[in-house]
Amino acid sequence: MMPPRFEDLSFAYEALKQFRKYSFSVHHERFIFPFLCGSYFTYRKIDVKRVVSIAKSVSKDPSYLDIGCGYGDFLEKVRQYLPKAEGMEKNVEMFFKLGRYKPDYIKIGDAYNEIEKKYDVIFVGWMEPGVDYRDKIAEKTDIIITTFDKGGQCGINGGCEFEGFGYDKVASWVTPSWIDVNTELMNKYYSKISDDIIKSLSELRGAHNLWYVYSKPKYKEKIKEELRNCSVNENNEIERYEFEHVLDEVGYRYLEKIKIGNKIHLLWDIIYNE
Ligand SMILES: C[S@@+](CC[C@H](N)C(=O)[O-])C[C@H]1O[C@@H](n2cnc3c(N)ncnc32)[C@H](O)[C@@H]1O
């Protein structure tokens, strides 16, 4: 999916203002208007904690860059644990034309040629296909965490797979696709269709988001160890953001089964690579 153009954004902003007049919960808007109010990937606090623990496997006070961070919804959560974390976003208009505040930790720039220094970790969350700048990113970090929508944006030019750029794949996990969450919320709360139809529609879902961790070989085992430690305490109330109950409600619980092709996967289950 291409990022929205400015005309689309002001249109979306108007739609958001209308939506707020009849919305059932403040926590719905991040899934219905992901670019304006949330993120294109559907995350929980455990995703943030995993990303943080990966960064901490390199240094106590690691440097971190979120490329294409948008308004920085995920980045601001990461910054609660990694205060030095920065973002890079090339679309300056999305801040200034909509009158949104741009924090100093988000730099306006193009990841293709404007990453100025080396970072302990670079996070690439949901970029659009078309530009392959993997070699540029590979010069700037030893650890890459990337998320992308399966089926949609990755591919030859999608710039998502980093093997072959000196990295090993370390671990991966699956989260629900925001499109499925969005559809289920719309069906359940904002359209008049019967429960039976909602149920049969929910059986059709199958999109999903993949999270891949890549590192230079020397960090691989340490990252796996940190991730294993981090995942021990994941299934508890403290490790949750308020909006996560929306995911539970529409059937995307932690370790919920999801069918991908012919295989059953468990949402958020970490798969480690040898
Ligand atoms: C699909 S949006 C995802 C935004 C955010 N990461 C999220 O998950 O919601 C992709 C973002 O990447 C930005 N972007 C695309 N190419 C970029 C580049 N070369 N350098 C920096 N930002 C870029 C776009 O302007 C857009 O805001």
The ligand as a Gaussian input file, in Angstrom:
#p B3LYP/6-31G(d) Opt

LIG

0 1
 C        3.144000       3.105000       4.992000
 S        3.818000       4.443000       5.906000
 C        4.162000       3.675000       7.464000
 C        4.355000       4.653000       8.569000
 C        4.683000       4.029000       9.931000
 N        5.961000       3.338000       9.932000
 C        3.571000       3.080000      10.319000
 O        3.783000       1.916000      10.452000
 O        2.448000       3.501000      10.458000
 C        5.440000       4.608000       5.209000
 C        6.134000       5.890000       5.628000
 O        7.471000       5.851000       5.154000
 C        7.843000       7.143000       4.678000
 N        8.940000       6.930000       3.733000
 C        8.865000       6.323000       2.526000
 N       10.081000       6.276000       1.928000
 C       10.943000       6.873000       2.789000
 C       12.334000       7.132000       2.736000
 N       13.058000       6.792000       1.678000
 N       12.917000       7.766000       3.776000
 C       12.175000       8.117000       4.871000
 N       10.843000       7.900000       4.977000
 C       10.229000       7.292000       3.946000
 C        6.549000       7.647000       4.044000
 O        6.542000       9.055000       3.908000
 C        5.503000       7.141000       5.036000
 O        5.265000       8.070000       6.067000

